[in-house]
């Protein structure tokens, strides 16, 4: 079993910035990719950004130029830096870990973007 723990969520004003972190632990042999998803109330869960084990990254068009995903110094850890936040970024943000063909999810972080 793999545990996924997220941190860094919280209220932020429009135009502000926030950094989310995701730490995977447990029975890990090799993580193929780690990703951030988000889900606003009444909407589907959408992919936001992905980090791959070859250290490449991908950011979805709707947040490109504002969000950055990167691996951290700690093992099995990634961060999502969010800049110039907009009210439409308001959502629960989830970390997803793909390890040996299985997906593991964090509990989600509430990120309200509001003044």
Helices and strands as residue ranges (DSSP letters): E 2-7, E 18-26, E 31-39, E 46-52, E 57-59, G 61-63, E 67-71, E 77-82, G 87-89, E 91-99, E 102-105, E 109-111
